[in-house]
């Protein structure tokens, strides 16, 4: 008879294992973490921990606060240069070897970028993805956007995260979006979120307030506040859509473009460059366009959109004048019939 095999003692049995209690404890662990791996692990599970207070006197947290934190960490995920610090020097870290046996080293800024990328990926899964499909109930869909995405606290954070900025060597880019046409699944999720955000901004309408509502004055203030945020965001949305090559999204809203949106389109159009045949210097072979016609000539979509708006406005004005004249004519004919019938 063979000897019985005794299973070795499992070391996990001697460990006190529990989940992170809540977001308050999570933040404490984040502040105390020193290693890259600790921070990476915490980012991975951050949306799984409770937002409820664990004990009396503990600070209260909410979903918007957690989202704001992740946006803050994710900033710069697309470009490690944005995460460099003069104090970094030339320091790098040995991370072992890859599958091919090659030694892997990372600088401090590259490690920061990996953490930022992780935070961005978590946002894609836990925030951007949630706003890709409209609810069948239109009212609930609009409420969901107002409650979180375009709330007074979070909306400025989103606008800052995806803000337009001048590039070092000219031109404009959108921060935290890559210039690559072929985007990762996560980044495409964020782009689709921005397209849905654009639709929301132009589709939003004030809440209907009836005289017998108990919260009438509060709802009126909410309408005013929300209208201010929505209108102020429209030029930013125009910049985003132009950079993402999707001004077509505004085509069906061409009648709703206000002066600030038209001014932004003109600003974008006038950034176009045209050949400068009079210059013999290599660095001056191109110059900025000096008119919308020149911008159209070099293919600026913003310039062509402005031309389309100009045509729409001219024809709309003409057809409205015809309609009103026809109404006056019919009114005059009815009046004439009344007078001649006596």
Secondary structure, 3 states (H helix, E strand, C coil): CCCCCCCCCCHHHHCCCCCCCCHHHHHHHHHHCCCHHHHHHHHHHHHHCCCCCCCCCCCCCCHHHHHHHHHHHHCCCCCHHHHCCHHHCCCEEEEEECCCCCEEEEEHHHHHHHHHHHHHHHHHHHCHHHHCCCCCCHHHHHHHHHHHHCCCCCHHHHHHHCCEEECCCCCEEECCCCCCCCCCHHHHHHHHHHHHHHHHHHHCCCCCCCCCCCCHHHHHHHHHHHHHHHHHHHHHHHHHHHHCCCHHHHHHHHHHCCHHHHHHHHHHHCCCEEECCCCCCHHHCEEECCCHHHHHHCCCHHHHHHHHHHHHHHHHHHHHHHHHHHHHHHHHHHHHHHHHCC
